[in-house]
Structures are given as C-alpha cells and as structure tokens.
Amino acid sequence: MFRHLTRLPHKPMPTYPSYISVLVLLAAVAACEARPADKKWEVSIRGYGPIAVGMTLAEASAAGGRALGQPGAGMESCDIVGFAGDTAARPGVRFIVVDGHIARVEVFDSTIATTHGARIGDAEATIERLYPRRVTVTPHKYTEGHYLMVAPRDSTDSGFELVFETEGGRVTQYRAGRLPEVEYVEGCS
C-alpha cells in the first residue's frame, strides 16, 4: 500500500536573481541617477550648498571641495571673491567676505536655484508664490525694478534674508546671507 520513497541526493538549486529583485535593483539605480547632481548646491537663506555664511575662506573651500579666490590687497575688512578659475566677466556665484568670513552669496547664473526652486528669470509673482507672506517689495535703487526681500520662515534664521533683484517684473540676480550685508546694494556698501 505504501511505497517506499527513495531520497535523491541533495543538489543545490541554481540561483538566479528573480525578476522582482532585478526590477527593484534597477529602480534603485534609476532613483539615484534621477537625483540632480547639483541638489546639494542650492541657495538657502544661510548659504550655498555646503558653504555656510560665517565660514572662513579656508572652511568654505574645504566644505565646497573647490578653492575660493583670495581677497584683493588692501581689502581686509570686506571683499568679493568667487570660485578660483571663474571669470570676472561671467561669475555664476560670488561671495561677500567681511572680516575674513562669508557674509553673503550672490547668484548671477539662472541654473542655480534656491531651496524653494526660485531662480533668475522667474517672475516677481513666482517669488511671492514660493515664499508666501514673507516677501517685502521695495523700489530698486538704480532701475525701474524692485528688491524682493524674503524674511526667514523660522526664528532661528532671524538675521538672515534672501534678496531678489528684478527688472521688468523678472529676477535678474539674487543674494542670500546675513543682515546687514545681504541688503547692501553695491557689494560691500
């Protein structure tokens, strides 16, 4: 009635990755590649990527992985520097350095965005939408445009601000950093 079953010697099953595990792996790789490489290089109210307001030039160069230029002779109290190798004719980003520390970052490149997605070329209304109830608009000192000053959202950021300069209703440049330097119209003054 019962037949005796003979046990066959154990052979390990060949291991092939399942289709599901391959799909999961491909999705993970795609997600990593889909992330913008410059994500960490957005402008916040306190700096640009890993470069924070308050850092020395040496600290900022180390944090950013790229050397910053040195202040000019006789400009110990305030100077404007950029990344070493950038041209003065077309800087993407510059830094105001006061008493040896980064005080503000200035942006002239439309590919560089803020943490909220604002960038050069945006309409004034876009800035007001991205920073609701935080924007104060004042007339520009030299043009028919405006300054859009963005107050901090959090009290821990008091003493910092974003300032967008506009012409014809569109952002032409912007800056971020500590007060009062972020509101200086002409760099160090």
C-alpha positions in Angstrom: 0.0 0.0 0.0 2.7 2.5 0.8 5.6 2.7 -1.5 8.9 3.5 -0.1 10.2 6.8 -1.5 13.9 6.9 -2.2 15.6 10.0 -1.3 17.6 11.5 -4.0 21.0 13.2 -3.2 20.6 16.9 -2.5 21.5 19.1 -5.4 21.6 22.8 -4.7 19.1 24.7 -6.9 20.9 27.1 -9.2 20.5 30.6 -8.0 19.2 33.2 -10.5 18.1 36.6 -9.5 14.4 36.8 -9.6 12.8 39.3 -11.9 11.4 41.2 -9.0 14.8 41.6 -7.3 16.3 42.8 -10.7 13.5 45.3 -11.1 14.0 46.6 -7.5 17.7 47.0 -8.2 17.1 48.8 -11.5 14.6 51.1 -9.8 17.0 52.0 -7.0 19.8 52.8 -9.5 17.4 54.9 -11.6 16.3 56.8 -8.5 19.9 57.6 -7.6 20.7 58.7 -11.1 17.5 60.8 -11.3 18.6 62.9 -8.4 20.2 66.1 -9.7 23.9 66.1 -9.1 23.7 69.8 -8.0 20.9 69.2 -5.5 23.3 69.9 -2.6 24.3 73.2 -4.4 21.0 75.1 -3.8 21.0 78.5 -2.2 19.4 78.8 1.2 18.9 81.8 3.4 22.2 80.7 5.1 24.4 80.0 2.2 25.1 78.0 -1.0 25.2 74.2 -0.8 27.7 73.2 1.9 29.2 76.7 2.1 27.6 78.5 5.0 27.5 82.1 5.9 30.0 82.6 8.8 32.7 80.2 7.4 36.2 81.4 6.7 37.5 81.1 3.1 39.5 78.0 4.1 36.5 76.4 5.7 34.3 77.3 2.7 36.9 75.9 0.2 37.1 72.7 2.2 33.3 72.3 2.5 32.7 73.1 -1.1 35.6 71.0 -2.5 36.7 73.9 -4.6 39.0 76.7 -3.8 37.7 80.2 -3.4 39.7 83.1 -4.7 41.6 85.2 -2.2 40.6 88.8 -1.3 42.5 91.6 -3.1 45.2 93.6 -1.4 44.0 96.2 1.0 40.6 94.7 1.2 40.9 93.0 4.6 37.5 94.3 6.0 35.3 93.5 3.0 35.9 91.9 -0.4 34.2 90.0 -3.1 35.5 86.6 -4.1 34.4 83.8 -6.4 35.5 80.2 -7.1 39.1 80.1 -8.3 39.1 79.8 -12.0 35.7 81.5 -12.6 36.0 84.6 -14.9 35.1 88.0 -13.5 33.1 88.7 -16.7 30.7 85.9 -16.0 30.7 84.7 -12.4 28.0 82.2 -11.5 28.3 82.8 -7.8 30.3 85.3 -5.8 30.8 85.7 -2.0 31.0 88.8 0.1 33.7 88.3 2.7 33.7 90.5 5.8 36.5 90.3 8.3 37.6 87.0 6.8 34.1 85.3 7.0 31.5 84.7 4.3 28.7 87.2 4.8 26.6 86.6 1.7 26.4 84.7 -1.5 25.4 86.4 -4.8 23.9 84.5 -7.7 24.2 85.5 -11.4 23.5 82.1 -13.1 20.0 81.1 -14.0 20.8 77.4 -13.5 21.4 77.9 -9.7 18.1 77.7 -7.7 17.1 78.3 -4.2 15.9 75.5 -1.9 12.4 76.6 -2.9 13.1 76.5 -6.6 13.4 80.2 -7.3 15.9 81.3 -9.9 17.0 84.1 -12.3 14.3 84.7 -14.9 11.4 84.0 -12.6 8.5 86.4 -12.4 8.0 88.5 -9.3 4.7 86.7 -8.8 6.6 83.4 -8.7 8.8 84.6 -5.9 5.7 85.7 -3.9 4.1 82.3 -4.5 7.2 80.4 -3.5 7.6 82.5 -0.3 4.0 83.3 0.8 3.6 86.2 3.2 7.3 86.6 3.6 8.1 89.0 0.7 8.6 92.7 1.1 8.8 94.7 -2.2 10.7 97.9 -2.4 11.8 100.1 -5.4 15.2 99.3 -6.9 17.9 102.0 -6.2 19.1 102.3 -9.8 16.4 100.9 -12.1 12.6 100.7 -12.5 12.7 97.2 -11.0 12.3 96.1 -7.4 14.0 94.4 -4.5 12.0 91.4 -3.2 13.3 90.8 0.3 12.3 87.4 1.7 12.2 87.2 5.5 13.1 83.9 7.2 10.4 81.4 7.9 11.9 80.2 11.2 13.0 82.4 14.1 16.3 80.5 14.2 17.1 82.2 10.9 16.4 85.7 12.1 19.3 87.9 11.0 19.3 86.3 7.5 17.5 87.1 4.3 17.1 86.4 0.6 17.0 89.4 -1.7 15.9 89.1 -5.3 16.6 92.0 -7.7 14.1 92.4 -10.6 13.8 94.4 -13.8 10.7 94.3 -16.0 9.0 92.0 -13.4 11.7 89.3 -13.7 14.5 88.3 -11.4 17.9 89.4 -12.7 20.1 88.3 -9.8 19.7 87.4 -6.2 21.6 87.0 -2.9 21.3 85.4 0.4 23.1 85.9 3.7 23.2 87.8 7.0 22.0 91.2 7.8 23.0 93.9 7.2 25.4 92.7 4.4 22.7 90.9 2.4 20.9 94.3 1.9 24.0 96.2 0.7 23.2 97.4 -2.8 26.8 97.6 -4.1 28.5 94.6 -2.7 30.5 95.9 0.3 28.4 99.0 0.8 
